[in-house]
Amino acid sequence: MEFESSLPGDSPVFTNYQTTRSRLEGLAASVGRRLRGSRGHRSMMGLMTDRATVGRWVDGYELAWRTPGTEGLATLFAANATYLHSPYEEPVVGLDAIRQMWDDDRDGADEIFTLATEVLAVDGDTAVVRGEVRYGDPIRQEYRDRWILRLGDDGCCYSFEEWPYWPGRPYSARDDAPTG
């Protein structure tokens, strides 16, 4: 079959691709509306996020840590969010409890630290972020961290889990394991 036009927009193949893509996008939107409706709580059903959204959330997290008070946390965490300091800890549940934990964990908004982050993966409402934090000048504590966060459609995190690793801690379950 020979095409009369060399312009992609005029070709039958391109037109078929556009039609199929449009139908798939419509189907995805329809499924998303049904899922949100069946769950009854849209903010807890983060259907899709992207690296830019996660990056903005991480920037907001750092800004909130550097800002006096905890009012900014309401833009980061859902009212019934869970926050795990590590996968084996009991979760801190709810925005008020996260605010209290936040105040207890930091030295204050003027605490000296550097934070370098990289969004490693995003799949649906779930993101994985690598962070490296250094506290003090001179550095008194540092660690590398993985954050697993789940964002709702409103951009608020409803599940936050840290996997921290400090230098000098064993990386094996053996009693005589070398430290990293």
N, C-alpha and C positions, 0 to 999 in steps of 0.2 A: 504494500500500500504506500503510495506516494502522497506526501502532504503538500498542499499548494502554498502554504505560508511557512516562512522560517521563523516567525515570531512565536515564542513559547505560549503566549497568552491566547493565540488563535488556534493552536494545535488541539486535535481531539484528545490526545493523551493528557495535555496540561489541563484542559477543561474537565476531563474525567477525574483527575487528581484533585482539582479544586472542589468539585462536587462531593467527592468521597470525603475529603477533609472537612468540609462544611457539615456533612451529615454526622461524622464522628464527633465533632465539637458539640453539635446539638445534642447528640446522645449522651455525651459526658456531662453536659450541663443538666440534662433531664435526670440522669442517674443521681447526680449530686443533690439536686433538689429533693428527690425522693428519699435519699439517705438522711439528709438533714431533717426532713419532716418526720421520718420514722424514729429517729433518735430523740426528737423533742428538745434538743439543746444544741443549737448551731455552734455556739462558741466552743463547745467541747468536741466538735467534729471538724478538725482541721483537715480538709480534703486535699489541699495541695499547698505547698509553699515552695519557695525558690531560694537560691543562694543570696540574692540581694535582700530579701526579707529577713533571712536569718542574720546576715551581716548587720542590718539595721538594728535588729533585736540585741545582738551582742554589743554594738556600740552603745545602745541604751542601758544595758547592764553595767558597762564600765562607767558611764556617766552617772548612773544612780549610785554606784559605790563611791564616787568622788564628790557626791552632792550631800550636804547636810540633810538629816531627816530621812524619812522613808516614804514620803508621799509619791515619789516617782515610781515606786514599785507597782502601783495600781495600773500603770501603762505597760508593765512588763509581764505581770502574772495575773492569771484569772483568780477570781475570788476564792475558788475551791482548789487551787493548784497544789501539787505535791512537790516537795523539794527534798532530794536525797543528797546528803554530803558524800556518801559513798554507797555502793550497791548493797552493803551489808548493814547499813544504819536504818533506824526507824525513820520514816519520812516525816518531814515537817509539813503539816497539812493546813491549808488556808492562808489567805493573804495576811491576816493579822499575826499568825504564828510566824510566817516568813519575815514580816517586818521586825518582830522581836528577835528572831534568829539573826537577822541582818545587823541589827544594832549590837547584839552580843558578840558577833564574829569579827567585827572590824574595830580598829583603833579609833576611827573617826573619819570624817570626810577628807581631812587633810593628811591621811595616811599616805606615806610615800611608797609607790609601787609602780612597776611597769607590767603591762599585759600585752602579749602578742597572741593573736588568734588566727586560725585558719578554718574555714568551713570545709570539712572533709567530705561530707555526703549529705544529700537531701533526698528523701524518698517519701512522697505523700506529705503527711503532717510532721514527719520525724526528721531531725537533723542531728548530725554529729559534728562537733567542733573540737579542735585541738587548741589548748591554751597553754601558754607558758607564763608563769607569774613570778615576779621577783619583788620581795618586800624589803624596804629599807634602803638607806644609803649611808654606809655600806650595806650590802645585801646581808640580811640576817636570816632569811628564809626564802627558798624558791621551790617550785614544783612544776611538773608538767601534768596536764589534766586533759581528760576527755569529757565533754559534756554531751549528754544525750537529751535533747529537748524536743517537746512536741508542742506545736503551735496551733491554736485555734484559728478559725477564719477571721477573727478580730485582731490577730497578730499577737495575742497574749499567750504566754506559755502556761500550759496546764499540767505539764510533767517535766521536771528538771532533775537530772541525775548526773552526779559527778563521779569520775573515776580518777582520783588524784594519785600521783606517784612522786615521792620525795627522794632526792639523792641520798644514797647510803642505806636505803631500805632493802631488805632481801627481795629477790625476784623469784625465789624458789621456796617450796614448802619444807624443804629439808632444814633441820636445825643448824647444820653447818654450812648453809648456803652462802655463797659469796654475795657481797652487796654491790649494787650498781653504782 
